[in-house]
């Protein structure tokens, strides 16, 4: 007798069934029959009706037949586990049990789209084909002249959820908004099955309109399992939602409140009010207007209007949908002033889910300043009488035309459920940021580009004028600045000249303008390093050599793991992040610097094999560029990352968290001295000292000074936090991209271990692996000068730990924020380093 959970899990892996509601899978699991067949036995013959639809649980089957009457039977198809066959008419039949394969909604087998709550209808998708879904913007759905960002996130997550088995639930997502969505056009969601494992699955989703990708997201799913459990933040005290005004009542009060300016009341009265599918109640309703400067924080309750279907995936999609509401407006609060006009669009969005969620029951979403970290905290509040959500948002920083908001979610027991991070763009002058496709190739160091810019000369050519004729040496290398040129020639002497190539920049102009790089300066196109044209690779600092890549082809780079560099029997995660960011940086122009990255670790990297980085140019615009980077070994993607780049821009500037009070790095001892102190300290257990003494000491390319040198043994339970100063060993070349790559490299060091601190004890063996990693760069960074890395772990649950961190320079400026989620499991025996997959 098969276990019902095992049957449900199996059915959830069958592509035909993944689009069905989980309730349908449970009902199918109750009526399927197990049948066994011997080798060479026929299951069904051609012409027979068969008994239904067959799903292969174990073994293999062969479909054989013939095309012509005089041919013998021959194999046509090989069927294996998760494949299915049977009478195709049964897929649309209404008799017996096969009607379970039909559903009018992807969320419920009992309800239709018309009878379910509005937010559930918004998140409904029409399955077009395996891995392809269609969504629309309903007329009654929230609109802001464009597709609401939360709709993209919620629908994309819904599409991904319908390509994994129902026992795997999303635990993290990272999204990028590329182009503005058109309200009148359906959205096609194409799901790419990046990775499927026993415990985890990874999906990348592209939202397409008019043949262009307008939104992209990567999401990871996990099967429930036991693990460590802790949390640091507690739920803030807020009024109950029954005591607060609804949005409708609040709007009516604003129309008659004499304390508000008449112009503002008239604007409220004339603005069309579309009821939201989410009920919202602000915790602190005030008489302020959009003109009033106020703290960068906000709190409100919300819940889905109506009872949602009982599908955990749907509830997480609703939370994802709501998570985009009012985010960016909070980062504008400290800068509001009468007459100030602003525009804003979302750039990227991240969410981490920790515990089960009921989006039609009490939830609290809070952003607050906790333990030197600015976080968005969402609380889930369970109450049988009232079903709302409370949301408090606080913006830690804004700079360079961008606002940054991050957050977490908790249930009413005080358990964290969701973390979120988001960055958006702001423009003082009312400009819209569009991201058209483009092409660039900047594999050379930025110093080489500056030198080339000094020696090129502009040449202008009239229509039909020859730039260079066949057989002529020419004067150097020509780069087309403006206009269009044609390469013409002939194959045979009796042929007329014919067009062979079209060299085009942007538009066809009557006049052609070229930049000429003379022969004597063409050596500038050669460089022994992607970071510096003056130095050779051998003279670089160690971290600069680690991050060096060979340019194989346009968009393709190769990196290696140097001997005697940090590793743990596998490629260090920071090396993947730093090298991938380096590869992406060399495909955008040098005036654009990375401002965010979102990475997923899929497989363990092999130390002995080079890593090929394949860069996909997702989007290029005047101000922004987006890249997707795949790290490949043995033909398999082992790591994937998406990064966004921005040209420097003027914008609002604020920062809430202040740098923690810690000793100066000069007053702290180095890791080498700390190791010697540990060996000589009789208070440290002998077993630990022996372990330190026998461990191979690999010199780190980064100098690290722990602020609390008492972090010594693996046996001591301690707070889930850590602070240390770091800088590269040796002077780095003056390239902003390199400094951000070094910071990204360091950001994975010791980070996940912090989530284990509250659970440490003597004899406890653990295994851990990074799952996802996000980083936002706020301000210019110098990685060869001291930076403070403050790390803390807000929660661990379901064998996953979440860690957040912030990097400050010595001026106290917040230069970067990091959030990482990793797998942390208890191990009965010391974990082996010879594993093939993190999943």
Order of alpha helices (4+ residues) and beta strands (2+ residues): alpha-alpha-beta-beta-beta-beta-alpha-beta-beta-alpha-beta-beta-beta-beta-beta-alpha-alpha-beta-beta-alpha-alpha-beta-beta-beta-beta-beta-beta-beta-alpha-beta-beta-beta-beta-beta-alpha-beta-beta-alpha-beta-beta-beta-beta-beta-alpha-alpha-beta-beta-alpha-beta-beta-beta-beta
